Amino acid sequence: MDDGGSNGKGGARWGWPVLTQLVRGDLFGLGDSAKSARTRDLRARTADADRVVKSVCPYCAVGCGQRVHVKGGRVLDIEGDPDSPISEGTLCPKGSASFQLVTGAHRVNQCLVRRPGSTAWEPISLESAMDRIAQLTKEARDSGWEAADDDGRPLNRCMTVAHLGGATLDNEENYLIKKLLSGGLGFAQIENQARI
């Protein structure tokens, strides 16, 4: 016998959930009376993934394991990896938000320049940006080059430029940057935030 409180799919027929809870004896709304058509149709966005790729969160020294859900070459979601002995499937707020690192609509995906005296950014090509960076790096290096100290001992360094690598770069990338900047250009002030 139908009590009038069910639509046959476990949810409420009435529009007012409290009435369904009372009729069904589910006073705390923890059972079927709490379901609606919308909640029954909800699915995890990871359900459509073609594959799951294991990764490591790039943000800090912990190195929490991540599972990256991919469909058609695009990232659907990033979640904690329960197989990780370090984090056992948990992620901090930054690690949980790393999905936005690669998919955020607000993320700038072109080179921008703010010319001297301007208050606005304008887009430029990657080639123009790289040429400008190379030009400014050479000018700074040439103006600050120290071949020797006051006693004639060789220094072969540049102290007018410093470099700080980002935390989303891994140790290997920062190693290559260090070799270029110290060995190739003579920069002495180099640090990075690599933690993994």
Sequence and secondary structure as in RCSB ss.txt:
>XXXX:A:sequence
MDDGGSNGKGGARWGWPVLTQLVRGDLFGLGDSAKSARTRDLRARTADADRVVKSVCPYCAVGCGQRVHVKGGRV
LDIEGDPDSPISEGTLCPKGSASFQLVTGAHRVNQCLVRRPGSTAWEPISLESAMDRIAQLTKEARDSGWEAADD
DGRPLNRCMTVAHLGGATLDNEENYLIKKLLSGGLGFAQIENQARI
>XXXX:A:secstr
   SSB SSSSBSSS HHHHHHHHT TTS SGGG  HHHHH   GGGG SEEEEEE SSSSS  EEEEEEETTEE
EEEEE TT TTTTT   HHHHTTHHHHH TTS  SEEE  TT SS EEE HHHHHHHHHHHHHHHHHHHEEEE T
TS EEEEEEEEEEEE TTS HHHHHHHHIIIIIIT EEEEEE    
